[in-house]
Amino acid sequence: MNWVIATLLSALFLGLYDLCTKHAVRANAVTPVLFFSTLTGALVWTTLLLVQFFHPGFLPPSLVTDTLTVHQHLQLLLKSSIVAASWIGTYYALKHLPLSLGAPIRATSPLFTLVGAVLILGERPTFLEFVGILTTLASFFGLSVAGAREGIHFHRNKWIWSLIVGVLFGAISSLYDKYLFTTLNFSVPTVQCWFSIYLVALFAPFALGWKLRLWPRNEFSWRWSIPFIALALLVADYFYFSALKDPGGLVAIVMSLRRASTLVAFAGGLCFFHEVNGWQKFPAVLGILIGIVLTILGRPHG
């Protein structure tokens, strides 16, 4: 499959992932949604592990996991912990915020990754990255003005800050992924498999506490969008990694095109959830996307 088509398919399913998440958590208890959606992904990878164990050589290399040491398992457990923190922040935020606001803010993850690379790795932003940062920040301000018309004031809305914290942990996860794949040489299926399984282990105690009513909580209603959260993310990641593995695939273009998922989620929020002020938000959303694309294109890719 052509790497551009694979990237656009990844963007489509990533947008569907946002739509499924919003549908699943809207007026619903978040903790069991997190547990059952991650359980779906873990069951897929557990099945593949069993197939690999009982029928060696049956699976393609892209689905085969490596044997790990205890130390390596702990490194992937850390990866799961970072992702869990990110998802807790974003899921609770998306429950209370319009998707037409939440999706563009989530798209700013590369900006946080860049800041982390500058502060932690000592990298210096290029001119194009600097322009991208300014464009994103200006558009973010424009989005906050549009949000204020709906009574959502960014500087004092706890769900906006919850989403920003979730995005921040997502950026930390991206930096840690780079360390896992390039420095420690983990394979993609190994990371995907075990981090999915460990996510279930991390969310299980919270799901049990919710079930036992150990704290005040909302009621839970089952929705078929819950397992599709995990399935949409698995498919999105499959196409994303396929595009990256293509010899002709350009990393900067792949990462930029993948941001089109924001437009899918934005349009879905307006069409399916009947969110308001769509046209007022659209220029700011487009500005955020342009800023992020500039930031990504400005990255040195050796």
Secondary structure as UniProt FT lines:
FT   HELIX           3..25
FT   TURN            26..27
FT   HELIX           30..54
FT   TURN            56..57
FT   HELIX           61..63
FT   HELIX           70..96
FT   HELIX           99..106
FT   TURN            107..108
FT   HELIX           109..120
FT   HELIX           127..148
FT   TURN            149..151
FT   HELIX           154..156
FT   HELIX           158..178
FT   HELIX           179..183
FT   HELIX           188..211
FT   TURN            212..213
FT   HELIX           225..245
FT   TURN            247..248
FT   HELIX           251..258
FT   TURN            259..260
FT   HELIX           261..272
FT   HELIX           278..297
//
